């Protein structure tokens, strides 16, 4: 693979990995069992860098280097082990309770099945306690591109996940007049 040269001398993926590492360094250490920050440059499943035991709670978040806080509509998929059942998120974040012991793997795709251009950086955290409590500790230390806030919101009101998708559609040029009703302007 050819070496990449960046006009400003800064690799956006490396900078994003450092931001995730700094955020985790400011988080309460007793809230986190393990975490890993990996760059995703694949078309399929890739290792997330952490292992879980059955019953462990884990959260994965994906950010796209060099893109604004509102990234492309990508879906994050997680599974435990190479033959585990995939858990599909509706967006950039997702939390699971591991049903088995093994390594967490992640995959990304765009809604129409299109491959994502470039790379993504994925933070995967295994929690000591509940994912929601751990995310609240992380939120106290900061946030990156609204990912922590997004997952807290999703966990507090899973039924509102659909409303979150509606808000993204509004940002993309659709209008909503009532819950679960979309109008194109």
C-alpha positions in Angstrom: 0.0 0.0 0.0 1.5 3.4 -0.9 2.4 5.8 1.8 -0.2 8.6 2.2 0.9 12.3 2.2 -1.3 14.9 3.8 -1.1 18.5 2.8 -1.1 19.8 6.4 1.1 16.9 7.5 -1.6 15.5 9.8 -3.1 12.1 9.2 -6.8 12.6 10.1 -7.2 9.0 11.2 -4.2 9.2 13.5 -5.6 12.5 15.0 -9.0 10.9 15.6 -7.4 7.9 17.3 -5.5 10.3 19.6 -8.7 12.1 20.4 -10.4 8.8 21.4 -7.4 7.9 23.5 -7.3 11.3 25.3 -11.1 11.0 26.0 -10.7 7.5 27.5 -7.7 8.7 29.6 -10.0 11.3 31.1 -12.7 8.8 31.9 -13.0 7.1 35.3 -10.7 4.1 35.2 -13.0 1.9 37.3 -15.8 2.3 34.7 -13.9 0.7 31.9 -12.8 -3.0 31.8 -11.0 -2.6 28.4 -11.0 -0.4 25.3 -9.4 -0.3 21.9 -9.3 2.2 19.1 -8.8 0.7 15.7 -8.8 2.0 12.1 -11.3 0.2 9.9 -10.2 -0.1 6.2 -12.1 -3.2 5.2 -15.1 -4.3 3.2 -16.0 -7.0 5.7 -15.6 -8.0 9.3 -12.5 -6.7 11.2 -11.3 -7.2 14.8 -12.3 -4.4 17.2 -9.3 -5.1 19.4 -11.1 -6.2 22.6 -12.3 -9.6 24.0 -15.4 -10.1 26.1 -16.7 -12.7 28.4 -20.3 -13.9 28.3 -22.4 -11.2 30.1 -20.0 -8.3 29.5 -21.4 -5.1 28.2 -19.7 -3.3 25.3 -20.2 -0.2 23.2 -18.8 0.6 19.8 -18.7 4.0 18.2 -17.5 4.9 14.7 -16.2 8.3 13.4 -15.0 9.2 10.0 -11.7 11.1 9.8 -11.8 14.4 7.9 -15.6 14.5 7.8 -17.9 16.8 9.6 -19.8 15.8 12.8 -22.6 14.5 10.6 -21.0 11.7 8.7 -22.4 9.6 5.9 -25.3 7.3 6.8 -23.4 4.2 7.7 -24.5 1.3 9.8 -22.2 -0.3 12.4 -22.5 -4.1 12.9 -21.0 -6.0 15.8 -20.6 -9.6 16.6 -18.7 -11.8 19.2 -16.4 -14.3 17.4 -16.0 -15.0 13.7 -19.2 -17.1 13.7 -21.2 -15.0 16.1 -24.7 -13.6 15.2 -24.3 -10.0 13.9 -26.1 -7.2 15.8 -27.0 -4.4 13.5 -27.0 -0.8 14.8 -29.1 1.8 13.1 -26.3 4.3 13.1 -22.8 5.2 14.3 -23.1 3.7 17.8 -24.3 0.5 19.5 -24.1 -1.3 22.8 -24.4 -5.0 23.4 -24.5 -7.6 26.2 -22.2 -10.4 25.0 -24.0 -13.7 24.8 -20.7 -15.6 24.6 -17.0 -15.3 25.2 -14.7 -14.1 22.3 -13.3 -11.2 20.4 -15.6 -8.4 19.2 -15.6 -7.9 15.4 -17.1 -4.9 13.6 -18.2 -4.1 10.1 -19.6 -1.0 8.4 -21.9 -0.5 5.4 -23.9 2.2 3.8 -27.7 1.9 3.6 -27.8 0.9 0.0 -24.9 -1.6 0.4 -22.4 0.8 -1.0 -18.9 0.5 0.3 -17.6 3.4 2.3 -14.8 5.4 0.8 -11.7 5.9 2.9 -11.4 4.7 6.5 -13.2 4.9 9.8 -12.0 4.9 13.3 -13.8 2.7 15.8 -13.7 3.0 19.6 -14.9 -0.2 21.4 -15.3 -0.2 25.1 -16.0 -3.1 27.5 -17.7 -1.8 30.6 -17.3 -2.8 34.3 -21.0 -2.0 34.9 -23.8 -1.0 32.6 -23.1 0.6 29.3 -25.4 3.6 30.2 -23.5 4.3 33.4 -20.2 4.0 31.7 -21.2 6.3 28.9 -22.3 8.9 31.4 -18.8 8.8 33.0 -17.3 9.2 29.5 -19.7 12.1 28.8 -18.4 13.8 31.9 -14.9 13.7 30.4 -16.1 14.9 26.9 -17.5 13.7 23.6 -16.3 13.3 20.1 -18.6 14.2 17.2 -21.7 13.7 19.5 -21.1 9.9 19.6 -21.4 9.5 23.4 -24.5 11.7 23.6 -26.0 9.7 20.7 -25.6 6.4 22.4 -26.8 7.7 25.7 -29.9 8.9 24.0 -30.4 5.6 22.2 -30.0 3.6 25.4 -32.3 5.9 27.4 -35.1 5.7 24.9 -34.7 2.8 22.4 -38.1 3.5 21.0 -36.8 7.0 20.0 -34.2 5.5 17.7 -36.7 5.9 14.9 -37.1 9.5 15.8 -33.3 9.9 15.6 -33.4 8.6 12.1 -36.2 11.1 11.3 -34.0 13.9 12.6 -31.2 12.8 10.3 -33.6 12.9 7.4 -34.7 16.4 8.3 -31.0 17.4 8.1 -30.8 15.8 4.7 -33.7 17.9 3.3 -36.8 16.1 4.5 -39.3 17.7 6.8 -41.4 16.0 9.5 -44.7 17.5 10.7 -45.5 14.7 13.2 -43.8 11.7 14.6 -43.4 9.0 12.0 -44.6 11.2 9.1 -42.2 12.4 6.5 -42.7 15.0 3.8 -40.2 15.9 1.0 -39.9 19.6 0.4 
